[in-house]
Amino acid sequence: MGKVFLISPEAPVRQGDAAGEQREVAGGAVRLAILDNSKSNADHLLRMIIEGVKKELPVQSVVSLRKPNPSTPATGAMLDQIEKEADFVVSAMAD
């Protein structure tokens, strides 16, 4: 399996920085969670991202969750489900 670099939007990525924490995924296939913020077209953007990930990596499962509206945080139940059922989370905003 090739390397996949995950970028966190929390801070700018500087050119030449070494890869951060590396993690092995049990069984070689990733379990993904999709957190849709419910803005227009977020579902389309997330679907395209997942299709791209599936072309690069074996994906065991995808859990799709949608917030009731963009201005509220994900519920505790949603976060608990993500923690139990996913190795990585993809979240996006779109309009």
Residue, then its C-alpha position, 0 to 999 in steps of 0.5 A: m500500500g502506498k503512503v497517503f498524506l493527511i493534511s490538517p487545516e489547523a495550521p499552514v503546511r510549510q514546504g519541506d516539513a517532514a511527515g507527521e505521525q504515521r499510523e498503521v491501519a489494522g487489516g490494511a483497509v481503512r474505515l472512514a467517516i463522512l461528516d457532512n455539515s449540511k451546506s449545499n453541495a457538501d454531499h457531492l464534494l464528500r462523495m468525490i473525495i471518498e471516490g478518490v480515496k477508494k482509488e488509492l486505498p482499500v476502504q473497509s467501510v464508510v459511515s456517513l453522518r449529516k449535521p442537522n444544520p451548518s451552524t451547530p456542532a456535531t452531536g455527542a452521539m455522532l462523535d461517539q459513533i465516529e470514534k467507534e466505527a472509523d479510523f479517519v474522518v473526512s469533513a467538508m464545507a461547500d456551497 
